[in-house]
Amino acid sequence: MTGDLFTRRDAVIMATYGRPPIVLTGGSGTRVWDADGREYLDLLAGIAVSALGHAHPNVVRAVGAQLGQLGHVSNLYVNEPQVLLAERLVELLGLDARIFFCNSGAEANETALKIARRTGRPEIVAAEGSFHGRTLGALSITGQPAKRAPFEPLLPGVRFVPYGDAAAMRRTVGEQTSAVFLEPTLGEAGVVPPPPGYLAEVRRICDETGALLVLDEVQSGIGRTGAWFAHQTVGVRPDVVTLAKGLGGGLPIGACLGIGPAGQLLRPGDHGTTFGGGPVVCAAALAVLDTIVELGLLDSVRTVGARLGDGILAAAAPGVAGVRGAGLWRAIELTGNHAAAFEKAARGAGFLVNAVTPDAIRLAPPLILSADDVDTFLRALPAIAATAGAATETPKVSA
């Protein structure tokens, strides 16, 4: 049956992802099951999306109740869940802001690009190694040439600087710069944090030049690092924040938060969406935010995340060089380019992880991950690493 489903998939799905290794059929909490009945501890959460794990009753209840009342109205009319969600996000942000809801992180960044264009300045500065999405605008500010090259020419006026290099940023940002786009930590480049003080220095550069500071919190936002927004941990005030992934608890929603004057730059008719901010996804997002508070998950993310990070180091697993990141957003640093073998070995042992780069494994589990879940993974880590190492050893040639 599983093999037949792979064949059927290949016949009707575009080959943009290649062939996935397994078929998932169900999930509950931090566990998922495949079509053969095998259980996995999900340490990826759909790439930092399923903040409350799988089939959380609060999300299920909220979605069902809203769908039974009002499913879709478009933005020609007001729906109450959208207003409630916007009010809640402004409250959590702690700053005066206006919000545009959409369906994904890429769309949120497209909105931010339009805000930047409305300043009248022609240039944008972004970071090498960054990832902001695959739509043409978001791709234009993604600092990964291999992803951009097949689709060029893209948006003009984008300049890239090394991530974490404040001096390069100062040399590049000027009076023609409309906005600086940054991730608080590089996500798709392997959960790479910046040097201490970097974001604060970029904030000063933007203040001096009049450029907007846009922080892409698509992966880092909504509790992933143990704070509602990662920038709050370093006390930096952005002009624009983009969100998606964990906000909907598995449902597609994105948001662009324009702070202060930046929230007033888009005018009637400048932007729009049919599905963005619909009542069902907003009800789901409200349930996610309520449950994070109800269960004290921000504190849990910090403590369980520290247990995970410290435990990876203490495990002294072969081929593991270290760990980086914060909260429940970590990268296991490997001594060589054997991340794909590590991911396969982990899956064979019942754990879903992500080979985010050739030498790093991304962990972005549900925020409900428990200490027992962490310990289960840590006990298996040395054997997983050993299996991955053995799979990538160069065979010895006998004389």
N, C-alpha and C positions, 0 to 999 in steps of 0.2 A: 504493500500500500504506500509506504513512504517513497520508494523508488518511483512508483507511478506518479506521485504528486510532484516530484522533482521534474519528471519528463513533461507533465502537463504544464508546469510553471514555465519551463524553458520555451514552450511553444507559444505562450501568450504574453509573457512579461519581457519588457526591454532588458537587454543585457547590461544595464548600467552598474549593477552590483556584482556581477558574476554569480556563481551558484553558491548560496548559503550552505553551511555544513549540516544543519539539522532543521527539522520542522517542529515548531513549538505549537502545542495544542491547548495548553491551560496554564494557569498560574494562581498562586495564593500567597500573599505576604511576600517574603523574599525568595520563594521557590517557584520554579516553572517546571513543566513536564513536556517531553517531546512525544512524537507520534509513536515511539516504541515503548513509552511508559517510563523512560529514564527521568530521574529527578535531578535538577541542578540548583545550586545556590546562585542566584542572579546577582553578580557583582558589577553589572553594567547598567541595569535599569533602562534599557532602550536608549542608551547614551545619555544618561543623566536626566531622563524624562519621568519615569515612574517613581515620583518622589515618595509616595506612600506604598510602594510595592504594587502587587497585582490584586485586582478585585477587592480593593479596600471598601468595606461596607459604607463608609461615609460618602465616598465618591459615587458608588453605585446608587445609593439612596438619593443623593442630590440630583444626579443625572436623570434617574427614572422619574422623580417627582417633577422636575422642570419639563422634561419631554412630554409628560402627561398633561402639562398645563399650557405650555407654549414652546414650540420647538424652534421656529425661525421666523424672523420678521424683516431682515435686512436692516440697513442703517437709515432707511427712509422713516423709521419710527423709533421711539425710545423704548428700550426694554430695561426693566429694573435691575436684573442681575448685573448688567454691564455697568450701570451707574454705581451700584454697591461695590463692585470689584474695583473700579477706578478710585472710588473714595478710599477703599482699604489700602490700595497700593500707594496712594499719596501719603496716607497716614504712616505706613511702614517706611516709606522713603524719608519722611520727616522734612520734606521740602515742598514748596509750592510748585505744582506741576500740572500739566495737561497731558492726557494720554490718548494715543491712537491704538486701537486694538486691531490685530490682524491674525494670521493663521500660522506663522512660523517665525523663526529667528531671522531668516533671510529677508522676509517681508518687513520685519521690524527695522532691519538695517537699511532696507530700501527707503523706508520712511525717514530715517535719520539722514540719509543722503539728500533727500528732497529738502529737509530742514536746512542742511548745510548750503545747498544751492540758493535757498532764499536769502542768504546773507549777502548775495551779490558777488562774493569772492569766488575765483575760479579753481582754486587748488585744494587738494586734500592730502593729508599726510597719514600714512598707516605704517604698520610694522612688518618687517620681514618675518616670515613664519606664521603670520596671523591667519585666521580663518573666520570669515564673516558670512559665508553662504555661497550658493552656487547660481543664483540668479545673476544676470549680467552686471547689474550695479554692484551687488554685494561681492561678486567675483572680482570686480575691478579693484576693490580695496583689500582683497585677500592676498597676503604676501607669500604665495606659493606659486612660482612661475609655471610649474608643470600643469597646474590646474587652470591657469589663465590662458596659456599659449594656444590651445586649440580653438579658442573662441575670440581671439583678438581680431580687429581692434575693439577695445573696451572703452570705458569712460576716460576721457583725456584729463590731464592735470593731476594725476595721482602720483605721489612720490613716496617711496618706501625707505625706512631707516631701520637699522638694527634694533631689535627689541631690547629694552633695558639700557640703551646708550643715550643718556640725557644730553650729552654734548652734541651728538649727531642730530638729535631732535631740535636743539637750540639753533643749530646751523641751518636747519631746513625749514622750520616754521617761520613765516613772515607775514607781512601785511596782506598778501594775496591768499593766505591760507584760510579757508572757510572753517575747517574742522580737522581735528586730530582724532582718528579712530583707533582705540586700543582695547584689548582684552585685559582685565586686571591680572589674569594669568593666561598664558597661551594654552589653549585647550587642545586643538588638533595637532599641535606641534609637540605634544607630549606632556601636558600639565607642567609648563615651565613658568615659575614665578619670576617677577622682576626683582632687581636689586632693591634693598631697602631704600625708601625715599624717592624711588623713581616716579611713581604716580604723582606725588606731591610736587616734584620738580616740573613735570609736564604741565600740571595745573598752573604753576607760576608762569611758564612759557606761554601758555594760552592766554592768561590774564594780561601779560605784557603786549601780546600781539593782537588781541581781540579775536582769536580763533576759538571755536567751540571745542570743548572736550567731550567726546562721545565715548562712553564706556559700554562695550558689548558684554553684557552679563547674561548672555543666552545660556551658557553652561554654568557660570559661577553663581547666578542669582537664585533666589527662593530657597535659602538655607543650605546650599551645597557645601559652603565652607564653614558653616556654623553661625553665620549672620544672615539677615535677610538679603543683603547685598554685599558682595565682597569689598566694594569700595568703602563701606562703613567701617571696616576693620582698620583702615589706614587713615581715616578722617579726611578723605578727599571729596570735594563737592563737584560732581560732573554737571555738564549742561544738558546732556541727553543720556538716557540709559535705555538699552534694548534688552528685552526679556523674551523667553519662550520656554522650551523644554520642560522643566519641572513645574512650571506655573499651572498647567492643566492636569497634572497627575496622570498623563497618558492620552489626554485629548488634545487636539491641535489648537493651540492659541499662542499668539505672540503679542507683544506690547512695546510701543515706543513711548517713553516718558520724556517729554520736553519740560525742562526745569526753568522757572523764571521766564525771562524774555524768549528763550528758545521754544517754549511751549506755545508762543503766540505767532510764530513765523509762518506757519502754513495757513492758508486762507481758504474760504469756501470754494470748492471745486479743485483744489490743488491735489487732492489724494482721495482714495476711496477703496472700498472693499464690499463685496456682497456678503461674505460669510463672517468676516472679522467681528469679534465681540458679540457673537450670537448668544442667546440666553442659556443654551445648554452648556457650552464650554465655559461660560462665565460662572454658572452655578457650580460646575466641577472645580474651577479655580478657587472659588470661595470656600468650598469644602476642603480643599488642600490647605489653604491658609488657616482655616479654623482648626483643622486637625493638627497642624504643626504646633500651634499654640496649645491646644488641649493636651497633647502628649509630651509637651516640653522637648520637641525634637531639636531645637537649636542647641540646647545644652547637650543632648544626646549625641548630636553630630560631632561636637567638639570632643567629648570624652571617648566615644566609640572610635572616632577618627584617629585620635591620639593612640589608642590601643592598637589600631590597625597599623599605623605608621611605625610605632615603636616595635611592634611584634615582627614586622617584616625585617627590620634591622637586626633584631635579636635572633631571628631564625637562622641567620648565617647560611642561607641556602646557596648551593653552588650556582655560579653564574649570575647571582644577584649582587649588584654593586651598591645599591642604596635605594632611597625612596624620596620623593618630593611631593609637594602639594599641601593642602590643608583640609581639615574636616574630612568629609567622605568624598573627596576628590583627590586621588593619589595616582602617582605613576611609579611603578616598580622599575628602577633603572637596572638594565642588564649589562653584563660585561662585553657582550657581542651582539651581533645582529641576528638574534635567534628568537625574536618576539613571536613570530608566527608559530614556531614550534612550541613555545611556551603556551600560547593560547590554545593550541590543539591538545597539549598534554593536560592543561587545566580542564578543558571540556571533557576529556576522557576520565578525569577524576571527579567530575560532577560540579564544575564551577564555570560560570560564564564570565570571561574577562575579554579585554580588547587589546590587540596588538596595534597600538595607536601610531607608533613609529617602529622602524626595524629594531631599535634597541630599548624600547619602553613598552610597558604594559599599563593600560589605563584601567583604573578602578573607579567607578561612579555608581555605587550601589544605591538601592532605596534608602531614604533617610531613616527608615524604621529598622535598619540593620542593627542587630543586637550584639552584645559582647560574645554570646555563645556562637553566633554566626561567624564573627571574626575569628574566634579560637578554632572553629572547625576548619576554616581556610588556612590558618597559620600552621595547624598540625599537618596539613597536606602539602604545604608549600615546598619543603625540601625535596619531597619525592617528585613533585611536579617539575621543579627546576632541574633535578637530575635527569628526568625523562627527556626534557627539552634539550638539555645539553648533549645527552647521548644521541638524540636524533639529528643533531647538527654537527657531530664530530666528523672530521675528514677521515675516511677509511684508510688504514695503513696499507701500503703496497709492499708486499714481501719482495725481498731481493731475488 
